[in-house]
């Protein structure tokens, strides 16, 4: 027996064929939920993975809802399990778009993954933050003029 020289006499069980798809970890897809809790206020909640495969979907949602009628856009990123630089580019574009429309853009993160990447890229000062979407909405309701930034909550 060929295995006897290694101290084994049993024959290993045959391997079942598995595809690369079976072996790859199951990717969490990006899910987006949009609400309008008040006139002129939009909340986009993102959960899952925001990477090069889903950045376009996220960008299109932000563009579609960040209109002239939007006074405050809240991007709730607390449900993200991954954020790539492609997602950060979308955030930067959203910030620019909001500025051009004299709207407030507020990020809700409370998420180490998001906070760490924005910190590493040294761009945390380019965004306004809130601890929750409700806090961002309350601050937006208290904002008297268009384009006036919401304070760090």
Residue pairs with C-beta under 8 A, 6 or more apart in sequence:
1 9
3 9
3 10
3 11
27 49
28 48
28 49
28 81
28 82
29 48
29 49
29 54
30 46
30 47
30 48
30 49
30 50
30 54
30 57
30 58
31 46
31 47
31 48
31 79
32 44
32 45
32 46
32 47
32 57
32 58
32 61
33 44
33 45
33 47
34 42
34 43
34 44
34 45
34 61
34 65
35 42
35 43
35 45
36 42
36 43
37 43
37 137
38 137
38 140
38 141
40 69
40 70
40 71
40 72
40 140
41 70
41 71
41 72
41 73
41 74
41 137
41 140
41 141
42 65
42 66
42 70
42 72
42 73
42 74
43 74
43 76
43 133
43 136
43 137
44 61
44 62
44 65
44 73
44 74
44 75
44 76
45 76
45 79
45 133
46 58
46 75
46 76
46 77
46 79
46 80
47 79
47 80
47 81
48 54
48 79
48 80
48 81
48 82
49 80
49 81
49 82
50 58
50 77
50 80
50 82
50 83
50 84
50 86
50 87
50 90
51 82
51 83
51 84
51 86
51 87
52 84
52 86
54 87
55 84
55 86
55 87
55 89
55 90
58 87
58 90
59 90
59 93
59 94
62 73
62 75
62 90
62 93
62 94
62 97
63 97
65 73
66 73
66 94
66 97
66 98
66 101
66 103
66 105
67 101
68 101
70 98
70 101
70 103
71 103
71 104
71 140
71 143
71 146
72 103
72 104
72 105
72 106
72 136
72 137
72 140
72 143
72 150
73 94
73 98
73 103
73 104
73 105
73 106
74 106
74 107
74 108
74 130
74 133
74 136
74 137
74 140
75 91
75 94
75 105
75 106
75 107
75 108
76 108
76 133
77 83
77 107
77 108
77 109
77 111
77 114
78 108
78 109
78 110
78 111
78 114
79 111
80 87
80 111
80 113
80 114
81 113
82 113
83 113
83 114
83 117
85 117
85 121
88 117
88 118
88 121
88 123
91 107
91 127
92 123
92 126
94 105
95 105
95 126
95 127
98 104
98 105
99 105
102 146
102 147
103 146
103 147
104 128
104 140
104 143
104 147
104 148
104 149
104 150
105 127
105 128
106 127
106 128
106 129
106 130
106 136
106 139
106 140
106 150
107 114
107 127
107 128
107 129
107 130
108 129
108 130
108 131
108 132
108 133
108 135
108 136
109 115
109 118
109 129
110 131
110 132
115 124
118 124
118 127
128 149
128 150
128 151
128 152
129 152
129 153
130 136
130 139
130 150
130 153
131 153
135 153
136 150
136 153
139 150
139 151
139 153
140 150
143 150
